[in-house]
Amino acid sequence: MNDIETERARAAAEDLVNLLSAYELELSALEQEAPGVASLREAIGTALAKVSFWISDRDAEHRRFTATVH
């Protein structure tokens, strides 16, 4: 990916984290009344973890690349 594509992907990933975080919070509250939503909340939590890892992995990769260039 070039720098522009990487930045667009990162922005989309950050938007996804913001969106999914709101759903996870709502489902956590709802889970108290309807335990059946636990698997859905867990799935969203897993997706959040994967997206967050992708973002942090890209940041680490960028730092490594920048350190070797300079």
N, C-alpha and C positions, 0 to 999 in steps of 0.2 A: 504494500500500500504506500502511496506517496503521502506527503505531509497533509495535504488537503483532505484526502480520503480518510486518513487516520483521525484528523480533527473532527470530521463529520461523523465518523463512527463513534468517537468518544462522546460527542454531544448527544447522539442518539442513545447511547448507553446510559448517559447521565439522566436523560429524560425518562428512560425506562425505569431506572432506579427510583426516581421521584414518583412516578406513576404507581409502580408496584408497591412502594413503601406505604402509600396511602391505603391501598387495598389490604395490605397485610395488617395494618393497624385496625382497620374496620373489621376484618375477619377475626382478629384476636379478641376484640370486644364481643363480637357476635358469637364466638365459640363458647363463651360462658353460658349463653342461653341455648345454643344449638351445637352440641359437640360434634355433630356430623360434618361441620365445615372444617374440622381440624385437618383433614387430608388436603383440602384446597389451600388452607393457610400454609401448610408445610410445603406444598408444591410452589407456591409463590415465594416462600422463604428460600427454597432451593434455587429458584430462578434469580432471585436477588443476589444470592451468594455467588452464583456463576457470573453474573454481569459485573458485580463488584470485583471479583477476581480478575476478570478480563481487563477492566479498567486499570487495576493496580499492576497487572502484568505488563500492560502496554506502557505504563509510566516507568516501570523498572527497565523495560527494554529501551525506551527512549533515553533514560539516564545513562545506561550502559553505552549506547551508541554515541551520545553526546560526549561522554568521558573519553571515548577512544578517538573521536574526531579532534578534540581540543588538546 
